């Protein structure tokens, strides 16, 4: 009787894989909301200036989307908040309020709702390189 357990192993493994795929499909069908930490990327820093070491590096973001998209975002995509500093011309302390358009999601934002970004503004300091 014990030998029947080892008969047709490929069918049994295939059945387990099919069961896992069905479970994954059903369990990720709804809407999910999750708070994640997203890095801040400062772009277009003017020549001769640089960011100070104590500039803000990340923010907390709550996103809502369907389960399959959430799985993809959490495990396969790198989210980033882009802050363009091209308009800055001199050293000093700055604060820029975050907007949804600064959030970069590699596969696009369709079907994703950004509930909040905390803190509301990004505080950073630009210093001379000299």
C-alpha positions in Angstrom: 0.0 0.0 0.0 2.9 2.4 0.7 4.2 2.0 -2.8 1.1 3.7 -4.3 2.3 7.0 -2.8 5.3 7.0 -5.0 3.5 6.1 -8.3 3.1 8.9 -10.9 5.2 11.6 -9.1 5.0 14.0 -12.0 1.1 14.0 -11.8 1.3 14.6 -8.1 3.8 17.5 -8.4 1.7 18.9 -11.3 -1.4 18.8 -9.2 0.4 20.6 -6.3 1.6 23.3 -8.7 -1.9 23.7 -10.2 -3.4 23.9 -6.7 -0.8 26.6 -5.7 -1.6 28.6 -8.9 -5.3 28.5 -8.2 -4.8 29.5 -4.5 -2.6 32.4 -5.6 -5.1 33.6 -8.2 -8.0 33.5 -5.8 -6.2 35.1 -2.8 -4.9 38.0 -4.8 -8.2 38.9 -6.5 -9.3 41.7 -4.1 -8.1 45.2 -3.3 -5.1 45.5 -0.9 -3.7 48.5 0.9 -0.1 48.6 2.2 2.3 51.1 3.6 5.8 50.9 2.2 9.0 52.9 2.5 10.1 54.5 -0.7 13.5 56.0 -1.4 13.8 59.6 -2.6 16.0 60.3 -5.6 17.2 63.8 -6.1 17.8 64.6 -9.8 19.4 67.5 -11.8 21.5 68.9 -8.9 23.0 72.1 -10.2 26.7 72.2 -11.0 28.8 73.3 -8.0 26.2 72.3 -5.5 25.5 69.0 -3.6 23.1 67.6 -1.1 24.0 67.6 2.5 24.3 64.3 4.3 21.3 64.9 6.5 18.9 65.4 3.6 15.7 63.3 3.7 16.3 59.8 2.1 12.9 58.1 2.2 9.2 58.6 2.7 6.3 56.4 3.8 3.7 55.8 1.1 0.3 54.0 1.4 -0.9 52.5 -1.9 -4.0 50.6 -2.7 -4.3 48.3 -5.7 -5.3 44.7 -6.6 -3.4 41.8 -5.1 -1.5 40.8 -8.2 -0.3 44.3 -8.8 0.6 44.7 -5.1 2.7 41.5 -5.3 4.5 42.8 -8.3 5.2 46.1 -6.7 6.4 44.6 -3.4 8.7 42.0 -4.9 9.7 42.9 -8.4 9.6 46.7 -8.8 11.6 49.5 -7.3 9.5 52.4 -6.4 11.1 55.8 -6.1 10.1 59.4 -5.5 11.8 61.8 -7.9 12.6 65.4 -6.8 13.9 67.6 -9.6 16.3 70.3 -8.3 17.0 71.9 -11.7 15.3 75.2 -10.6 17.6 75.7 -7.6 20.4 78.1 -8.2 22.1 78.6 -4.8 22.9 76.8 -1.5 20.3 76.8 1.3 17.6 74.8 3.1 14.6 73.9 1.1 11.2 72.2 1.6 9.2 70.8 -1.3 5.7 69.4 -0.9 5.2 66.0 -2.4 2.8 65.4 -5.2 1.6 62.1 -6.6 3.3 62.7 -10.0 6.7 62.5 -8.3 6.1 58.8 -7.5 7.8 56.6 -10.2 6.3 53.1 -10.6 8.1 51.1 -13.4 4.9 49.5 -14.7 2.8 52.6 -14.6 0.3 54.1 -12.2 -3.0 52.8 -13.7 -5.0 50.9 -11.2 -2.9 52.2 -8.2 -4.2 54.7 -5.7 -1.7 56.6 -3.6 -3.5 57.2 -0.3 -0.8 59.3 1.4 2.8 60.2 1.4 4.3 61.0 4.8 5.8 63.4 5.6 3.9 65.8 3.4 7.1 67.7 2.4 10.7 66.9 1.8 13.2 68.9 3.8 16.8 69.0 2.4 19.8 71.2 2.3 21.9 72.1 -0.7 25.5 73.1 0.0 28.5 74.3 -2.0 30.9 71.6 -3.1 33.9 73.7 -2.0 
